[in-house]
């Protein structure tokens, strides 16, 4: 299912620090202030990466230093050269053995240094059949999963209404495959009826079908934004305010595959064939009454519709400039600019925000991809696309998000697609899948359990001190550099001083009352109702985000990640750097 996305150092949007020849015009067109800001942001991005690397290395080295420092140093008087005994403790020897195990001594390092150093790791750590890559981060992630799998099902000291008890119920319902198989796909079929039906099943949509109403339900109740992405978040140019933000949709398959689906590339053809088969098999699992030929025709229409949407989107490379993702306007200004009477923007947005706030024509919003929104509304407003095709696309995005939360047959159907597109051979074990779901959906509840059962809490204070020292050292480097003028240097130092570190976990996480207050609007999690539980939590997160409208944004309270995550994050607009507890431990 769709999950929140963050700017991560390892996988999110990053600052492009190299200027290509074809990009020279971009720099020349910038004002001096814009050039200064770009330099400052680049410097801060570099610093963020350096901080993350340094903190991770130092925090892991600490596990060795703690042991080696237990024995007091011995002073020896000798006329011979002093040979320092670096690694004599058991934990140090284990760390050294782990490093030595990655080396392949049968290879001449002068001929193939990479294989000499790394092939031992590849030999001893083959990629699991359910994964595409496997790294030290993967090992650490497995360690955390195993700890949570051990802890979560066995907690019994919390009250029934406690979110940690709800997390346990969620997990036990998720791994209860017998009950899930017994329920089948009826729950998912009922969800599809709530958005007006899925014509691929052979059910005709009514004359009253309205794609905006279907989209409203999908966003509000299911946490999914097909066609148009709608969210509430901090204004990038006034981060104290939360504001409605509109963006291009994510796509259900790679943008490159959609854009090249009509070309002769054999690999693209293979992926698109697997994708269409995935949609067809999903419809059949839900009891489609259509013939295969009818399904093929309808799916082709749906894929062509999504391909058209893809042509309106911009690539991630084109979205690197944050200024290009910022167009602030009133709702009335957007309605006028879109020049369509078929879509009432104010009514559409107010249905999404129902029982939260009432927007007006004068309400300011941010449109990240104006051209996408213009072209999409033009496409839908002209009534040239069949309502059945739009309904099929919205329905498919729901099935794509929630199908694997039902039966094993659905899981296997998606596995066949993953085999073609990613090369995986097996699905993850059910307990791993379910602990991943729990850690993603009830992140701070699982984070509380993790830091109380698998994390050295003293590390938090030590890392905070390390970051302060690293910031001081980096500030001295900035002061002594020769390539910045004084004005830019001052701005960079101010940005550095204002960078806010968020280490391990929020300070309120160990307070039971505050933890439950965070989840106070979460509905009941019911034993044996896995799909319904997933949807309940997805709705909770959506409503929590939408309710931020008209409230001040406080960067110190908005954590980019929950604790039990192996990654690190830098948010350039908020100027926060986050080190979850999960990454602050060996290996």
Residue pairs with C-beta under 8 A, 6 or more apart in sequence:
1 223
1 224
1 401
1 402
1 405
1 534
1 538
2 223
2 224
2 225
2 250
2 401
3 440
4 541
5 12
6 12
6 560
6 561
6 569
6 571
7 13
7 14
7 560
7 569
7 570
7 571
7 572
8 567
8 568
8 569
9 48
9 49
9 52
9 567
9 568
9 569
9 570
10 137
10 567
10 568
11 567
12 569
13 316
13 319
13 320
14 45
15 41
15 42
15 45
15 320
15 572
16 320
17 42
17 45
17 46
19 26
19 27
26 321
27 35
30 38
36 487
36 488
36 491
37 491
39 484
39 488
39 492
40 488
40 491
40 492
40 495
41 572
43 478
43 492
43 495
44 492
44 495
44 496
44 499
44 570
44 572
44 575
45 570
45 572
47 474
47 496
47 499
48 499
48 570
48 577
49 570
50 470
50 474
51 467
51 470
51 471
51 474
51 577
52 568
52 570
52 577
52 579
54 466
54 470
55 463
55 466
55 467
55 470
55 568
55 579
55 584
56 568
56 579
56 583
56 584
58 463
58 466
59 459
59 462
59 463
59 466
59 584
59 585
60 585
60 586
60 587
62 459
62 462
63 91
63 585
63 586
64 89
64 91
64 92
64 95
67 89
67 90
67 91
67 92
68 87
68 88
68 89
68 92
70 89
71 89
76 82
86 92
87 93
87 95
87 96
95 586
98 587
101 120
101 121
101 124
102 117
102 118
102 120
102 121
102 124
103 116
103 117
103 120
104 115
104 116
104 119
104 120
104 123
105 116
107 115
107 116
107 119
108 116
109 116
109 117
125 134
125 139
126 134
127 133
127 134
128 134
129 424
129 425
129 426
130 424
130 425
130 426
130 427
130 428
130 429
131 138
131 424
132 422
132 423
132 424
136 587
137 566
137 567
137 583
139 587
140 566
140 582
140 583
140 585
140 586
140 587
141 566
141 582
144 450
144 454
144 564
144 566
144 582
145 432
145 435
145 436
145 439
147 450
147 453
147 454
148 435
148 438
148 439
148 446
148 449
148 450
148 564
149 431
149 432
149 435
151 449
151 450
151 453
151 454
152 167
152 168
152 171
152 435
152 438
152 446
152 449
153 168
153 171
153 172
155 164
155 165
155 168
155 449
158 164
158 165
159 165
161 516
162 512
162 516
163 442
163 445
163 515
163 516
163 518
163 519
163 522
164 445
164 448
164 449
164 515
166 442
166 445
166 519
166 522
166 525
167 438
167 442
167 445
167 446
167 449
167 525
169 525
169 526
169 527
169 533
170 437
170 438
170 441
170 442
170 525
170 530
170 533
170 537
171 434
171 435
171 438
172 527
173 179
173 525
173 526
173 527
173 528
173 529
173 530
173 533
174 430
174 433
174 434
174 437
174 438
174 530
174 533
175 430
175 431
175 434
176 528
176 530
177 408
177 430
179 528
179 530
180 406
180 407
180 530
180 531
181 407
181 408
183 406
183 528
183 529
183 530
183 531
184 406
184 407
185 285
185 286
185 287
185 406
185 407
185 410
187 406
187 529
187 531
187 532
188 286
188 398
188 399
188 402
188 403
188 405
188 406
188 531
189 201
189 286
189 287
191 222
191 398
191 402
191 535
192 198
192 201
192 286
192 395
192 398
192 399
194 217
194 221
195 214
195 217
195 218
195 391
195 394
195 395
195 398
196 205
196 206
196 209
196 210
196 213
196 214
196 391
197 203
197 204
197 205
197 206
197 209
197 391
197 395
198 283
198 286
198 391
198 392
198 395
198 396
198 398
198 399
199 205
199 298
199 388
199 391
199 392
199 395
200 279
200 283
200 288
200 290
200 295
200 298
200 299
200 302
200 392
200 395
200 396
201 283
201 286
201 287
201 288
201 289
201 290
202 288
202 289
202 290
203 289
205 387
205 388
205 391
209 387
209 391
211 227
211 380
211 387
211 390
211 391
211 394
212 343
212 348
212 351
213 351
214 390
214 391
214 394
215 225
215 226
215 227
215 228
215 348
215 394
216 348
216 351
216 352
218 224
218 225
218 226
218 394
218 397
218 398
219 225
219 230
219 352
219 542
220 352
220 354
220 539
220 542
220 543
220 546
221 535
221 539
221 542
222 398
222 401
222 402
222 535
222 538
222 539
222 542
223 538
223 539
223 541
223 542
224 397
224 398
224 401
224 538
225 231
225 249
225 250
226 249
226 393
226 394
226 397
227 249
227 309
227 376
227 380
227 390
227 393
227 394
228 246
228 247
228 248
228 249
228 373
228 376
229 246
229 247
229 248
229 249
229 250
230 244
230 245
230 246
230 349
230 352
231 244
231 245
231 247
231 545
232 242
232 243
232 244
232 245
232 545
232 546
232 547
232 548
232 549
233 242
233 243
233 245
233 545
233 548
233 553
234 240
234 241
234 242
234 243
234 553
234 555
234 558
234 573
234 574
235 241
235 242
235 243
235 328
235 366
235 553
236 322
236 325
236 326
236 366
236 573
237 326
237 328
239 553
239 555
239 573
239 574
240 552
240 553
241 552
241 553
242 548
242 549
242 550
242 551
242 552
242 553
243 364
243 365
243 366
243 549
244 349
244 353
244 359
244 363
244 365
244 366
244 549
245 365
245 366
245 367
245 368
246 365
246 366
246 367
246 368
246 369
246 373
247 325
247 367
247 368
247 369
247 372
248 312
248 313
248 314
248 368
248 369
248 372
248 373
249 309
249 313
251 258
251 306
251 309
251 310
251 313
252 275
252 306
252 396
252 397
252 400
253 271
253 272
253 275
253 306
254 271
255 310
255 313
255 315
256 268
257 268
257 271
257 272
257 275
258 303
258 306
258 307
258 310
259 307
259 310
259 311
260 268
261 268
261 272
261 303
261 307
262 307
270 420
271 420
271 421
272 303
274 416
274 417
274 420
274 421
275 303
275 417
276 296
276 299
276 300
276 303
277 416
277 417
278 413
278 414
278 416
278 417
279 299
279 302
279 303
279 396
280 292
280 295
280 296
280 299
281 413
281 416
282 396
282 399
282 400
282 403
282 410
282 413
283 290
283 295
284 295
285 403
285 407
285 409
285 410
285 413
286 399
288 295
290 298
298 388
298 389
298 392
299 392
301 386
301 388
301 389
301 392
302 389
302 392
302 393
302 396
305 385
305 389
305 390
305 393
306 393
308 379
309 376
312 371
312 372
312 375
312 376
313 369
313 372
314 369
314 372
318 324
319 325
322 572
322 573
325 368
325 369
326 366
326 368
327 366
327 367
327 368
327 370
328 364
328 365
328 366
328 367
329 337
329 364
329 365
329 367
330 361
330 362
330 363
330 364
330 365
331 345
331 346
331 349
331 359
331 360
331 361
331 362
331 363
331 365
332 346
332 361
332 362
334 345
334 365
334 367
334 373
335 344
335 345
335 346
335 361
337 370
337 374
338 345
338 373
338 374
338 377
338 378
338 381
340 377
340 378
340 381
341 381
342 380
342 381
342 382
342 383
343 377
343 380
343 381
346 359
346 360
346 361
349 359
349 365
350 358
350 359
352 546
353 359
353 546
353 549
356 543
356 546
356 547
356 549
357 549
357 550
367 373
379 385
380 390
402 531
402 534
402 535
403 410
403 413
403 414
404 410
404 411
404 414
405 530
405 531
405 534
406 531
411 427
412 427
415 424
415 426
415 427
418 424
419 425
427 433
428 436
437 534
438 446
439 446
439 562
439 564
439 565
441 534
441 537
441 538
441 541
442 519
442 537
443 561
443 562
443 564
443 565
444 506
444 509
444 515
444 518
444 519
444 562
444 563
445 515
445 519
446 562
446 564
447 505
447 509
447 562
447 563
447 564
447 581
448 509
448 510
448 515
448 563
450 563
450 564
450 581
450 582
451 457
451 504
451 505
451 509
451 510
451 563
451 581
452 510
455 504
455 563
455 581
455 584
455 585
456 585
457 504
459 504
459 581
459 584
459 585
460 503
460 504
460 505
460 581
460 584
463 503
463 504
463 579
463 584
464 501
464 503
467 501
467 503
467 577
471 496
471 497
471 499
474 496
475 493
475 496
475 497
478 484
478 489
478 492
478 493
478 496
479 489
479 493
481 489
484 492
495 575
498 575
499 575
499 576
499 577
500 555
500 556
500 574
500 575
500 576
500 577
501 576
501 577
501 578
501 579
502 556
502 559
502 560
502 576
502 577
502 578
502 579
503 578
503 579
503 584
504 563
504 579
504 580
504 581
504 584
505 562
505 563
505 580
505 581
506 557
506 559
508 514
508 515
508 518
509 515
509 563
519 540
521 540
521 543
521 544
522 536
522 537
522 540
523 536
523 539
523 540
524 536
525 533
525 536
525 537
526 532
526 533
555 571
555 574
555 575
555 576
558 574
558 576
559 578
560 569
560 571
560 576
560 578
561 567
561 569
561 578
561 580
562 580
563 580
563 581
563 582
564 580
564 581
564 582
565 580
565 582
565 583
566 580
566 582
566 583
567 580
567 582
567 583
568 577
568 578
568 579
568 580
568 583
569 576
569 577
569 578
570 576
570 577
570 578
571 577
571 578
